[in-house]
Amino acid sequence: MAEFLTVALVCASALAAPDCSRETALDVAVAPAPSPVACLMQGETLAAQTGLVRGRETYLKVACERRRTAALRPATGEP
């Protein structure tokens, strides 16, 4: 499993880059990445393939996140 996630955020050009996040983005695309370098390299490609960026009214911000995994608890038979 890839350790990182490429997160391509498409935000309105009126929104400052530091304020562009998953919560404020107009569109979000996420894909697995094996390394931070691969993550950054595939961000623009991901956005281009999905056709998310729309002219001057939006911009692309690429973020790389470490994938979180849930800890598995052993089944105890209790609800």
mmCIF file of the N, C-alpha and C atoms, coordinates in Angstrom:
data_MODEL
# 
_entry.id   MODEL 
# 
loop_
_atom_site.group_PDB 
_atom_site.id 
_atom_site.type_symbol 
_atom_site.label_atom_id 
_atom_site.label_alt_id 
_atom_site.label_comp_id 
_atom_site.label_asym_id 
_atom_site.label_entity_id 
_atom_site.label_seq_id 
_atom_site.pdbx_PDB_ins_code 
_atom_site.Cartn_x 
_atom_site.Cartn_y 
_atom_site.Cartn_z 
_atom_site.occupancy 
_atom_site.B_iso_or_equiv 
_atom_site.pdbx_formal_charge 
_atom_site.auth_seq_id 
_atom_site.auth_comp_id 
_atom_site.auth_asym_id 
_atom_site.auth_atom_id 
_atom_site.pdbx_PDB_model_num 
ATOM 1   N N  . MET A 1 1  ? 0.847   -1.178  0.000   1.00 0.00 ? 1  MET A N  1 
ATOM 2   C CA . MET A 1 1  ? 0.000   0.000   0.000   1.00 0.00 ? 1  MET A CA 1 
ATOM 3   C C  . MET A 1 1  ? 0.889   1.237   0.000   1.00 0.00 ? 1  MET A C  1 
ATOM 4   N N  . ALA A 1 2  ? 0.480   2.247   -0.760  1.00 0.00 ? 2  ALA A N  1 
ATOM 5   C CA . ALA A 1 2  ? 1.225   3.497   -0.829  1.00 0.00 ? 2  ALA A CA 1 
ATOM 6   C C  . ALA A 1 2  ? 1.165   4.207   0.518   1.00 0.00 ? 2  ALA A C  1 
ATOM 7   N N  . GLU A 1 3  ? 2.279   4.794   0.888   1.00 0.00 ? 3  GLU A N  1 
ATOM 8   C CA . GLU A 1 3  ? 2.378   5.443   2.193   1.00 0.00 ? 3  GLU A CA 1 
ATOM 9   C C  . GLU A 1 3  ? 1.850   6.874   2.179   1.00 0.00 ? 3  GLU A C  1 
ATOM 10  N N  . PHE A 1 4  ? 1.751   7.469   0.992   1.00 0.00 ? 4  PHE A N  1 
ATOM 11  C CA . PHE A 1 4  ? 1.335   8.868   0.880   1.00 0.00 ? 4  PHE A CA 1 
ATOM 12  C C  . PHE A 1 4  ? 0.108   9.003   -0.010  1.00 0.00 ? 4  PHE A C  1 
ATOM 13  N N  . LEU A 1 5  ? -0.547  10.139  0.127   1.00 0.00 ? 5  LEU A N  1 
ATOM 14  C CA . LEU A 1 5  ? -1.671  10.485  -0.729  1.00 0.00 ? 5  LEU A CA 1 
ATOM 15  C C  . LEU A 1 5  ? -1.376  11.812  -1.405  1.00 0.00 ? 5  LEU A C  1 
ATOM 16  N N  . THR A 1 6  ? -1.581  11.859  -2.715  1.00 0.00 ? 6  THR A N  1 
ATOM 17  C CA . THR A 1 6  ? -1.534  13.120  -3.437  1.00 0.00 ? 6  THR A CA 1 
ATOM 18  C C  . THR A 1 6  ? -2.928  13.719  -3.338  1.00 0.00 ? 6  THR A C  1 
ATOM 19  N N  . VAL A 1 7  ? -3.012  14.955  -2.886  1.00 0.00 ? 7  VAL A N  1 
ATOM 20  C CA . VAL A 1 7  ? -4.290  15.645  -2.783  1.00 0.00 ? 7  VAL A CA 1 
ATOM 21  C C  . VAL A 1 7  ? -4.221  16.875  -3.680  1.00 0.00 ? 7  VAL A C  1 
ATOM 22  N N  . ALA A 1 8  ? -4.995  16.856  -4.754  1.00 0.00 ? 8  ALA A N  1 
ATOM 23  C CA . ALA A 1 8  ? -5.063  17.987  -5.676  1.00 0.00 ? 8  ALA A CA 1 
ATOM 24  C C  . ALA A 1 8  ? -6.291  18.811  -5.311  1.00 0.00 ? 8  ALA A C  1 
ATOM 25  N N  . LEU A 1 9  ? -6.052  20.046  -4.898  1.00 0.00 ? 9  LEU A N  1 
ATOM 26  C CA . LEU A 1 9  ? -7.133  20.938  -4.480  1.00 0.00 ? 9  LEU A CA 1 
ATOM 27  C C  . LEU A 1 9  ? -7.327  22.018  -5.539  1.00 0.00 ? 9  LEU A C  1 
ATOM 28  N N  . VAL A 1 10 ? -8.537  22.204  -5.992  1.00 0.00 ? 10 VAL A N  1 
ATOM 29  C CA . VAL A 1 10 ? -8.852  23.273  -6.924  1.00 0.00 ? 10 VAL A CA 1 
ATOM 30  C C  . VAL A 1 10 ? -9.631  24.316  -6.140  1.00 0.00 ? 10 VAL A C  1 
ATOM 31  N N  . CYS A 1 11 ? -9.045  25.503  -6.012  1.00 0.00 ? 11 CYS A N  1 
ATOM 32  C CA . CYS A 1 11 ? -9.651  26.559  -5.201  1.00 0.00 ? 11 CYS A CA 1 
ATOM 33  C C  . CYS A 1 11 ? -9.969  27.783  -6.052  1.00 0.00 ? 11 CYS A C  1 
ATOM 34  N N  . ALA A 1 12 ? -10.932 28.555  -5.600  1.00 0.00 ? 12 ALA A N  1 
ATOM 35  C CA . ALA A 1 12 ? -11.297 29.800  -6.280  1.00 0.00 ? 12 ALA A CA 1 
ATOM 36  C C  . ALA A 1 12 ? -10.140 30.778  -6.180  1.00 0.00 ? 12 ALA A C  1 
ATOM 37  N N  . SER A 1 13 ? -9.870  31.504  -7.254  1.00 0.00 ? 13 SER A N  1 
ATOM 38  C CA . SER A 1 13 ? -8.741  32.423  -7.258  1.00 0.00 ? 13 SER A CA 1 
ATOM 39  C C  . SER A 1 13 ? -8.896  33.529  -6.219  1.00 0.00 ? 13 SER A C  1 
ATOM 40  N N  . ALA A 1 14 ? -10.104 33.772  -5.747  1.00 0.00 ? 14 ALA A N  1 
ATOM 41  C CA . ALA A 1 14 ? -10.313 34.777  -4.700  1.00 0.00 ? 14 ALA A CA 1 
ATOM 42  C C  . ALA A 1 14 ? -9.862  34.279  -3.328  1.00 0.00 ? 14 ALA A C  1 
ATOM 43  N N  . LEU A 1 15 ? -9.614  32.978  -3.196  1.00 0.00 ? 15 LEU A N  1 
ATOM 44  C CA . LEU A 1 15 ? -9.204  32.386  -1.923  1.00 0.00 ? 15 LEU A CA 1 
ATOM 45  C C  . LEU A 1 15 ? -7.679  32.380  -1.824  1.00 0.00 ? 15 LEU A C  1 
ATOM 46  N N  . ALA A 1 16 ? -7.152  32.889  -0.717  1.00 0.00 ? 16 ALA A N  1 
ATOM 47  C CA . ALA A 1 16 ? -5.694  32.903  -0.508  1.00 0.00 ? 16 ALA A CA 1 
ATOM 48  C C  . ALA A 1 16 ? -5.173  31.471  -0.394  1.00 0.00 ? 16 ALA A C  1 
ATOM 49  N N  . ALA A 1 17 ? -3.988  31.222  -0.938  1.00 0.00 ? 17 ALA A N  1 
ATOM 50  C CA . ALA A 1 17 ? -3.407  29.875  -0.942  1.00 0.00 ? 17 ALA A CA 1 
ATOM 51  C C  . ALA A 1 17 ? -3.338  29.238  0.446   1.00 0.00 ? 17 ALA A C  1 
ATOM 52  N N  . PRO A 1 18 ? -2.956  29.963  1.512   1.00 0.00 ? 18 PRO A N  1 
ATOM 53  C CA . PRO A 1 18 ? -2.933  29.320  2.832   1.00 0.00 ? 18 PRO A CA 1 
ATOM 54  C C  . PRO A 1 18 ? -4.316  28.860  3.308   1.00 0.00 ? 18 PRO A C  1 
ATOM 55  N N  . ASP A 1 19 ? -5.371  29.456  2.758   1.00 0.00 ? 19 ASP A N  1 
ATOM 56  C CA . ASP A 1 19 ? -6.726  29.097  3.164   1.00 0.00 ? 19 ASP A CA 1 
ATOM 57  C C  . ASP A 1 19 ? -7.320  27.983  2.311   1.00 0.00 ? 19 ASP A C  1 
ATOM 58  N N  . CYS A 1 20 ? -6.611  27.563  1.277   1.00 0.00 ? 20 CYS A N  1 
ATOM 59  C CA . CYS A 1 20 ? -7.089  26.492  0.404   1.00 0.00 ? 20 CYS A CA 1 
ATOM 60  C C  . CYS A 1 20 ? -6.841  25.149  1.092   1.00 0.00 ? 20 CYS A C  1 
ATOM 61  N N  . SER A 1 21 ? -7.919  24.435  1.388   1.00 0.00 ? 21 SER A N  1 
ATOM 62  C CA . SER A 1 21 ? -7.825  23.145  2.075   1.00 0.00 ? 21 SER A CA 1 
ATOM 63  C C  . SER A 1 21 ? -8.896  22.218  1.519   1.00 0.00 ? 21 SER A C  1 
ATOM 64  N N  . ARG A 1 22 ? -8.944  21.003  2.022   1.00 0.00 ? 22 ARG A N  1 
ATOM 65  C CA . ARG A 1 22 ? -9.990  20.068  1.592   1.00 0.00 ? 22 ARG A CA 1 
ATOM 66  C C  . ARG A 1 22 ? -11.377 20.641  1.855   1.00 0.00 ? 22 ARG A C  1 
ATOM 67  N N  . GLU A 1 23 ? -11.495 21.394  2.929   1.00 0.00 ? 23 GLU A N  1 
ATOM 68  C CA . GLU A 1 23 ? -12.792 21.942  3.323   1.00 0.00 ? 23 GLU A CA 1 
ATOM 69  C C  . GLU A 1 23 ? -13.217 23.136  2.465   1.00 0.00 ? 23 GLU A C  1 
ATOM 70  N N  . THR A 1 24 ? -12.263 23.903  1.957   1.00 0.00 ? 24 THR A N  1 
ATOM 71  C CA . THR A 1 24 ? -12.594 25.126  1.215   1.00 0.00 ? 24 THR A CA 1 
ATOM 72  C C  . THR A 1 24 ? -12.471 24.974  -0.295  1.00 0.00 ? 24 THR A C  1 
ATOM 73  N N  . ALA A 1 25 ? -11.903 23.885  -0.759  1.00 0.00 ? 25 ALA A N  1 
ATOM 74  C CA . ALA A 1 25 ? -11.685 23.676  -2.193  1.00 0.00 ? 25 ALA A CA 1 
ATOM 75  C C  . ALA A 1 25 ? -12.998 23.456  -2.932  1.00 0.00 ? 25 ALA A C  1 
ATOM 76  N N  . LEU A 1 26 ? -13.018 23.876  -4.191  1.00 0.00 ? 26 LEU A N  1 
ATOM 77  C CA . LEU A 1 26 ? -14.172 23.646  -5.056  1.00 0.00 ? 26 LEU A CA 1 
ATOM 78  C C  . LEU A 1 26 ? -14.225 22.188  -5.496  1.00 0.00 ? 26 LEU A C  1 
ATOM 79  N N  . ASP A 1 27 ? -13.051 21.608  -5.757  1.00 0.00 ? 27 ASP A N  1 
ATOM 80  C CA . ASP A 1 27 ? -12.922 20.204  -6.149  1.00 0.00 ? 27 ASP A CA 1 
ATOM 81  C C  . ASP A 1 27 ? -11.701 19.620  -5.476  1.00 0.00 ? 27 ASP A C  1 
ATOM 82  N N  . VAL A 1 28 ? -11.757 18.331  -5.184  1.00 0.00 ? 28 VAL A N  1 
ATOM 83  C CA . VAL A 1 28 ? -10.642 17.619  -4.562  1.00 0.00 ? 28 VAL A CA 1 
ATOM 84  C C  . VAL A 1 28 ? -10.463 16.288  -5.283  1.00 0.00 ? 28 VAL A C  1 
ATOM 85  N N  . ALA A 1 29 ? -9.223  15.972  -5.633  1.00 0.00 ? 29 ALA A N  1 
ATOM 86  C CA . ALA A 1 29 ? -8.897  14.668  -6.219  1.00 0.00 ? 29 ALA A CA 1 
ATOM 87  C C  . ALA A 1 29 ? -7.789  14.062  -5.370  1.00 0.00 ? 29 ALA A C  1 
ATOM 88  N N  . VAL A 1 30 ? -7.906  12.780  -5.054  1.00 0.00 ? 30 VAL A N  1 
ATOM 89  C CA . VAL A 1 30 ? -6.942  12.104  -4.194  1.00 0.00 ? 30 VAL A CA 1 
ATOM 90  C C  . VAL A 1 30 ? -6.475  10.826  -4.882  1.00 0.00 ? 30 VAL A C  1 
ATOM 91  N N  . ALA A 1 31 ? -5.163  10.566  -4.805  1.00 0.00 ? 31 ALA A N  1 
ATOM 92  C CA . ALA A 1 31 ? -4.596  9.354   -5.386  1.00 0.00 ? 31 ALA A CA 1 
ATOM 93  C C  . ALA A 1 31 ? -3.433  8.884   -4.519  1.00 0.00 ? 31 ALA A C  1 
ATOM 94  N N  . PRO A 1 32 ? -3.206  7.578   -4.447  1.00 0.00 ? 32 PRO A N  1 
ATOM 95  C CA . PRO A 1 32 ? -2.072  7.061   -3.665  1.00 0.00 ? 32 PRO A CA 1 
ATOM 96  C C  . PRO A 1 32 ? -0.740  7.405   -4.336  1.00 0.00 ? 32 PRO A C  1 
ATOM 97  N N  . ALA A 1 33 ? 0.295   7.549   -3.510  1.00 0.00 ? 33 ALA A N  1 
ATOM 98  C CA . ALA A 1 33 ? 1.644   7.831   -4.013  1.00 0.00 ? 33 ALA A CA 1 
ATOM 99  C C  . ALA A 1 33 ? 2.654   7.072   -3.162  1.00 0.00 ? 33 ALA A C  1 
ATOM 100 N N  . PRO A 1 34 ? 3.669   6.497   -3.782  1.00 0.00 ? 34 PRO A N  1 
ATOM 101 C CA . PRO A 1 34 ? 4.647   5.714   -3.031  1.00 0.00 ? 34 PRO A CA 1 
ATOM 102 C C  . PRO A 1 34 ? 5.674   6.543   -2.256  1.00 0.00 ? 34 PRO A C  1 
ATOM 103 N N  . SER A 1 35 ? 5.854   7.816   -2.644  1.00 0.00 ? 35 SER A N  1 
ATOM 104 C CA . SER A 1 35 ? 6.863   8.652   -1.993  1.00 0.00 ? 35 SER A CA 1 
ATOM 105 C C  . SER A 1 35 ? 6.450   10.118  -2.078  1.00 0.00 ? 35 SER A C  1 
ATOM 106 N N  . PRO A 1 36 ? 7.072   10.997  -1.262  1.00 0.00 ? 36 PRO A N  1 
ATOM 107 C CA . PRO A 1 36 ? 6.757   12.425  -1.355  1.00 0.00 ? 36 PRO A CA 1 
ATOM 108 C C  . PRO A 1 36 ? 7.078   13.016  -2.727  1.00 0.00 ? 36 PRO A C  1 
ATOM 109 N N  . VAL A 1 37 ? 8.163   12.577  -3.350  1.00 0.00 ? 37 VAL A N  1 
ATOM 110 C CA . VAL A 1 37 ? 8.537   13.093  -4.670  1.00 0.00 ? 37 VAL A CA 1 
ATOM 111 C C  . VAL A 1 37 ? 7.488   12.699  -5.703  1.00 0.00 ? 37 VAL A C  1 
ATOM 112 N N  . ALA A 1 38 ? 7.076   11.443  -5.679  1.00 0.00 ? 38 ALA A N  1 
ATOM 113 C CA . ALA A 1 38 ? 6.036   10.981  -6.608  1.00 0.00 ? 38 ALA A CA 1 
ATOM 114 C C  . ALA A 1 38 ? 4.735   11.721  -6.345  1.00 0.00 ? 38 ALA A C  1 
ATOM 115 N N  . CYS A 1 39 ? 4.464   12.002  -5.107  1.00 0.00 ? 39 CYS A N  1 
ATOM 116 C CA . CYS A 1 39 ? 3.259   12.730  -4.727  1.00 0.00 ? 39 CYS A CA 1 
ATOM 117 C C  . CYS A 1 39 ? 3.216   14.098  -5.407  1.00 0.00 ? 39 CYS A C  1 
ATOM 118 N N  . LEU A 1 40 ? 4.274   14.843  -5.289  1.00 0.00 ? 40 LEU A N  1 
ATOM 119 C CA . LEU A 1 40 ? 4.318   16.178  -5.894  1.00 0.00 ? 40 LEU A CA 1 
ATOM 120 C C  . LEU A 1 40 ? 4.286   16.116  -7.415  1.00 0.00 ? 40 LEU A C  1 
ATOM 121 N N  . MET A 1 41 ? 4.962   15.116  -7.981  1.00 0.00 ? 41 MET A N  1 
ATOM 122 C CA . MET A 1 41 ? 5.012   15.001  -9.433  1.00 0.00 ? 41 MET A CA 1 
ATOM 123 C C  . MET A 1 41 ? 3.648   14.650  -10.023 1.00 0.00 ? 41 MET A C  1 
ATOM 124 N N  . GLN A 1 42 ? 2.864   13.856  -9.322  1.00 0.00 ? 42 GLN A N  1 
ATOM 125 C CA . GLN A 1 42 ? 1.601   13.430  -9.912  1.00 0.00 ? 42 GLN A CA 1 
ATOM 126 C C  . GLN A 1 42 ? 0.443   14.382  -9.625  1.00 0.00 ? 42 GLN A C  1 
ATOM 127 N N  . GLY A 1 43 ? 0.625   15.385  -8.778  1.00 0.00 ? 43 GLY A N  1 
ATOM 128 C CA . GLY A 1 43 ? -0.455  16.314  -8.445  1.00 0.00 ? 43 GLY A CA 1 
ATOM 129 C C  . GLY A 1 43 ? -1.024  17.051  -9.642  1.00 0.00 ? 43 GLY A C  1 
ATOM 130 N N  . GLU A 1 44 ? -0.159  17.661  -10.433 1.00 0.00 ? 44 GLU A N  1 
ATOM 131 C CA . GLU A 1 44 ? -0.624  18.398  -11.611 1.00 0.00 ? 44 GLU A CA 1 
ATOM 132 C C  . GLU A 1 44 ? -1.188  17.457  -12.659 1.00 0.00 ? 44 GLU A C  1 
ATOM 133 N N  . THR A 1 45 ? -0.586  16.287  -12.804 1.00 0.00 ? 45 THR A N  1 
ATOM 134 C CA . THR A 1 45 ? -1.090  15.304  -13.752 1.00 0.00 ? 45 THR A CA 1 
ATOM 135 C C  . THR A 1 45 ? -2.486  14.846  -13.356 1.00 0.00 ? 45 THR A C  1 
ATOM 136 N N  . LEU A 1 46 ? -2.682  14.608  -12.088 1.00 0.00 ? 46 LEU A N  1 
ATOM 137 C CA . LEU A 1 46 ? -3.985  14.192  -11.577 1.00 0.00 ? 46 LEU A CA 1 
ATOM 138 C C  . LEU A 1 46 ? -5.052  15.243  -11.888 1.00 0.00 ? 46 LEU A C  1 
ATOM 139 N N  . ALA A 1 47 ? -4.744  16.488  -11.633 1.00 0.00 ? 47 ALA A N  1 
ATOM 140 C CA . ALA A 1 47 ? -5.697  17.565  -11.908 1.00 0.00 ? 47 ALA A CA 1 
ATOM 141 C C  . ALA A 1 47 ? -5.961  17.706  -13.402 1.00 0.00 ? 47 ALA A C  1 
ATOM 142 N N  . ALA A 1 48 ? -4.922  17.572  -14.212 1.00 0.00 ? 48 ALA A N  1 
ATOM 143 C CA . ALA A 1 48 ? -5.089  17.706  -15.663 1.00 0.00 ? 48 ALA A CA 1 
ATOM 144 C C  . ALA A 1 48 ? -5.942  16.570  -16.226 1.00 0.00 ? 48 ALA A C  1 
ATOM 145 N N  . GLN A 1 49 ? -5.721  15.358  -15.749 1.00 0.00 ? 49 GLN A N  1 
ATOM 146 C CA . GLN A 1 49 ? -6.477  14.209  -16.248 1.00 0.00 ? 49 GLN A CA 1 
ATOM 147 C C  . GLN A 1 49 ? -7.952  14.295  -15.879 1.00 0.00 ? 49 GLN A C  1 
ATOM 148 N N  . THR A 1 50 ? -8.252  14.886  -14.748 1.00 0.00 ? 50 THR A N  1 
ATOM 149 C CA . THR A 1 50 ? -9.643  14.976  -14.313 1.00 0.00 ? 50 THR A CA 1 
ATOM 150 C C  . THR A 1 50 ? -10.327 16.228  -14.841 1.00 0.00 ? 50 THR A C  1 
ATOM 151 N N  . GLY A 1 51 ? -9.563  17.168  -15.416 1.00 0.00 ? 51 GLY A N  1 
ATOM 152 C CA . GLY A 1 51 ? -10.141 18.389  -15.961 1.00 0.00 ? 51 GLY A CA 1 
ATOM 153 C C  . GLY A 1 51 ? -10.703 19.314  -14.893 1.00 0.00 ? 51 GLY A C  1 
ATOM 154 N N  . LEU A 1 52 ? -10.091 19.315  -13.723 1.00 0.00 ? 52 LEU A N  1 
ATOM 155 C CA . LEU A 1 52 ? -10.630 20.094  -12.609 1.00 0.00 ? 52 LEU A CA 1 
ATOM 156 C C  . LEU A 1 52 ? -10.371 21.597  -12.714 1.00 0.00 ? 52 LEU A C  1 
ATOM 157 N N  . VAL A 1 53 ? -9.196  21.985  -13.192 1.00 0.00 ? 53 VAL A N  1 
ATOM 158 C CA . VAL A 1 53 ? -8.841  23.401  -13.208 1.00 0.00 ? 53 VAL A CA 1 
ATOM 159 C C  . VAL A 1 53 ? -9.591  24.100  -14.342 1.00 0.00 ? 53 VAL A C  1 
ATOM 160 N N  . ARG A 1 54 ? -10.222 25.227  -13.999 1.00 0.00 ? 54 ARG A N  1 
ATOM 161 C CA . ARG A 1 54 ? -11.062 25.942  -14.965 1.00 0.00 ? 54 ARG A CA 1 
ATOM 162 C C  . ARG A 1 54 ? -10.582 27.378  -15.141 1.00 0.00 ? 54 ARG A C  1 
ATOM 163 N N  . GLY A 1 55 ? -9.646  27.579  -16.036 1.00 0.00 ? 55 GLY A N  1 
ATOM 164 C CA . GLY A 1 55 ? -9.215  28.922  -16.407 1.00 0.00 ? 55 GLY A CA 1 
ATOM 165 C C  . GLY A 1 55 ? -8.665  29.760  -15.270 1.00 0.00 ? 55 GLY A C  1 
ATOM 166 N N  . ARG A 1 56 ? -8.901  31.052  -15.350 1.00 0.00 ? 56 ARG A N  1 
ATOM 167 C CA . ARG A 1 56 ? -8.334  32.004  -14.392 1.00 0.00 ? 56 ARG A CA 1 
ATOM 168 C C  . ARG A 1 56 ? -9.129  32.105  -13.103 1.00 0.00 ? 56 ARG A C  1 
ATOM 169 N N  . GLU A 1 57 ? -10.340 31.558  -13.076 1.00 0.00 ? 57 GLU A N  1 
ATOM 170 C CA . GLU A 1 57 ? -11.143 31.684  -11.856 1.00 0.00 ? 57 GLU A CA 1 
ATOM 171 C C  . GLU A 1 57 ? -10.768 30.669  -10.784 1.00 0.00 ? 57 GLU A C  1 
ATOM 172 N N  . THR A 1 58 ? -9.874  29.723  -11.118 1.00 0.00 ? 58 THR A N  1 
ATOM 173 C CA . THR A 1 58 ? -9.425  28.732  -10.136 1.00 0.00 ? 58 THR A CA 1 
ATOM 174 C C  . THR A 1 58 ? -7.921  28.549  -10.224 1.00 0.00 ? 58 THR A C  1 
ATOM 175 N N  . TYR A 1 59 ? -7.360  27.921  -9.203  1.00 0.00 ? 59 TYR A N  1 
ATOM 176 C CA . TYR A 1 59 ? -5.949  27.543  -9.227  1.00 0.00 ? 59 TYR A CA 1 
ATOM 177 C C  . TYR A 1 59 ? -5.786  26.192  -8.553  1.00 0.00 ? 59 TYR A C  1 
ATOM 178 N N  . LEU A 1 60 ? -4.669  25.548  -8.819  1.00 0.00 ? 60 LEU A N  1 
ATOM 179 C CA . LEU A 1 60 ? -4.377  24.228  -8.282  1.00 0.00 ? 60 LEU A CA 1 
ATOM 180 C C  . LEU A 1 60 ? -3.397  24.331  -7.125  1.00 0.00 ? 60 LEU A C  1 
ATOM 181 N N  . LYS A 1 61 ? -3.695  23.619  -6.069  1.00 0.00 ? 61 LYS A N  1 
ATOM 182 C CA . LYS A 1 61 ? -2.764  23.486  -4.947  1.00 0.00 ? 61 LYS A CA 1 
ATOM 183 C C  . LYS A 1 61 ? -2.599  21.990  -4.705  1.00 0.00 ? 61 LYS A C  1 
ATOM 184 N N  . VAL A 1 62 ? -1.353  21.529  -4.651  1.00 0.00 ? 62 VAL A N  1 
ATOM 185 C CA . VAL A 1 62 ? -1.073  20.112  -4.434  1.00 0.00 ? 62 VAL A CA 1 
ATOM 186 C C  . VAL A 1 62 ? -0.531  19.934  -3.028  1.00 0.00 ? 62 VAL A C  1 
ATOM 187 N N  . ALA A 1 63 ? -1.130  18.997  -2.314  1.00 0.00 ? 63 ALA A N  1 
ATOM 188 C CA . ALA A 1 63 ? -0.674  18.671  -0.960  1.00 0.00 ? 63 ALA A CA 1 
ATOM 189 C C  . ALA A 1 63 ? -0.348  17.183  -0.915  1.00 0.00 ? 63 ALA A C  1 
ATOM 190 N N  . CYS A 1 64 ? 0.636   16.839  -0.120  1.00 0.00 ? 64 CYS A N  1 
ATOM 191 C CA . CYS A 1 64 ? 0.986   15.441  0.088   1.00 0.00 ? 64 CYS A CA 1 
ATOM 192 C C  . CYS A 1 64 ? 0.708   15.113  1.548   1.00 0.00 ? 64 CYS A C  1 
ATOM 193 N N  . GLU A 1 65 ? -0.043  14.056  1.751   1.00 0.00 ? 65 GLU A N  1 
ATOM 194 C CA . GLU A 1 65 ? -0.405  13.655  3.109   1.00 0.00 ? 65 GLU A CA 1 
ATOM 195 C C  . GLU A 1 65 ? 0.072   12.236  3.358   1.00 0.00 ? 65 GLU A C  1 
ATOM 196 N N  . ARG A 1 66 ? 0.497   12.004  4.572   1.00 0.00 ? 66 ARG A N  1 
ATOM 197 C CA . ARG A 1 66 ? 0.851   10.640  4.955   1.00 0.00 ? 66 ARG A CA 1 
ATOM 198 C C  . ARG A 1 66 ? -0.452  9.884   5.176   1.00 0.00 ? 66 ARG A C  1 
ATOM 199 N N  . ARG A 1 67 ? -0.541  8.702   4.607   1.00 0.00 ? 67 ARG A N  1 
ATOM 200 C CA . ARG A 1 67 ? -1.750  7.884   4.754   1.00 0.00 ? 67 ARG A CA 1 
ATOM 201 C C  . ARG A 1 67 ? -1.885  7.447   6.210   1.00 0.00 ? 67 ARG A C  1 
ATOM 202 N N  . ARG A 1 68 ? -3.086  7.589   6.738   1.00 0.00 ? 68 ARG A N  1 
ATOM 203 C CA . ARG A 1 68 ? -3.367  7.140   8.102   1.00 0.00 ? 68 ARG A CA 1 
ATOM 204 C C  . ARG A 1 68 ? -4.017  5.771   8.036   1.00 0.00 ? 68 ARG A C  1 
ATOM 205 N N  . THR A 1 69 ? -3.627  4.924   8.947   1.00 0.00 ? 69 THR A N  1 
ATOM 206 C CA . THR A 1 69 ? -4.233  3.602   9.011   1.00 0.00 ? 69 THR A CA 1 
ATOM 207 C C  . THR A 1 69 ? -4.870  3.427   10.378  1.00 0.00 ? 69 THR A C  1 
ATOM 208 N N  . ALA A 1 70 ? -5.984  2.775   10.390  1.00 0.00 ? 70 ALA A N  1 
ATOM 209 C CA . ALA A 1 70 ? -6.683  2.524   11.651  1.00 0.00 ? 70 ALA A CA 1 
ATOM 210 C C  . ALA A 1 70 ? -6.056  1.310   12.329  1.00 0.00 ? 70 ALA A C  1 
ATOM 211 N N  . ALA A 1 71 ? -5.916  1.405   13.631  1.00 0.00 ? 71 ALA A N  1 
ATOM 212 C CA . ALA A 1 71 ? -5.400  0.279   14.393  1.00 0.00 ? 71 ALA A CA 1 
ATOM 213 C C  . ALA A 1 71 ? -6.500  -0.773  14.498  1.00 0.00 ? 71 ALA A C  1 
ATOM 214 N N  . LEU A 1 72 ? -6.132  -2.005  14.241  1.00 0.00 ? 72 LEU A N  1 
ATOM 215 C CA . LEU A 1 72 ? -7.108  -3.081  14.328  1.00 0.00 ? 72 LEU A CA 1 
ATOM 216 C C  . LEU A 1 72 ? -7.151  -3.614  15.754  1.00 0.00 ? 72 LEU A C  1 
ATOM 217 N N  . ARG A 1 73 ? -8.363  -3.784  16.250  1.00 0.00 ? 73 ARG A N  1 
ATOM 218 C CA . ARG A 1 73 ? -8.517  -4.352  17.581  1.00 0.00 ? 73 ARG A CA 1 
ATOM 219 C C  . ARG A 1 73 ? -8.993  -5.790  17.433  1.00 0.00 ? 73 ARG A C  1 
ATOM 220 N N  . PRO A 1 74 ? -8.500  -6.684  18.274  1.00 0.00 ? 74 PRO A N  1 
ATOM 221 C CA . PRO A 1 74 ? -8.943  -8.080  18.176  1.00 0.00 ? 74 PRO A CA 1 
ATOM 222 C C  . PRO A 1 74 ? -10.416 -8.189  18.561  1.00 0.00 ? 74 PRO A C  1 
ATOM 223 N N  . ALA A 1 75 ? -11.108 -9.094  17.883  1.00 0.00 ? 75 ALA A N  1 
ATOM 224 C CA . ALA A 1 75 ? -12.523 -9.319  18.187  1.00 0.00 ? 75 ALA A CA 1 
ATOM 225 C C  . ALA A 1 75 ? -12.635 -10.000 19.543  1.00 0.00 ? 75 ALA A C  1 
ATOM 226 N N  . THR A 1 76 ? -13.555 -9.489  20.364  1.00 0.00 ? 76 THR A N  1 
ATOM 227 C CA . THR A 1 76 ? -13.744 -10.058 21.705  1.00 0.00 ? 76 THR A CA 1 
ATOM 228 C C  . THR A 1 76 ? -15.069 -10.787 21.830  1.00 0.00 ? 76 THR A C  1 
ATOM 229 N N  . GLY A 1 77 ? -15.908 -10.690 20.816  1.00 0.00 ? 77 GLY A N  1 
ATOM 230 C CA . GLY A 1 77 ? -17.206 -11.325 20.884  1.00 0.00 ? 77 GLY A CA 1 
ATOM 231 C C  . GLY A 1 77 ? -18.253 -10.469 21.589  1.00 0.00 ? 77 GLY A C  1 
ATOM 232 N N  . GLU A 1 78 ? -17.825 -9.336  22.133  1.00 0.00 ? 78 GLU A N  1 
ATOM 233 C CA . GLU A 1 78 ? -18.756 -8.426  22.797  1.00 0.00 ? 78 GLU A CA 1 
ATOM 234 C C  . GLU A 1 78 ? -19.137 -7.309  21.846  1.00 0.00 ? 78 GLU A C  1 
ATOM 235 N N  . PRO A 1 79 ? -20.374 -6.797  21.935  1.00 0.00 ? 79 PRO A N  1 
ATOM 236 C CA . PRO A 1 79 ? -20.789 -5.708  21.038  1.00 0.00 ? 79 PRO A CA 1 
ATOM 237 C C  . PRO A 1 79 ? -20.091 -4.408  21.325  1.00 0.00 ? 79 PRO A C  1 
# 
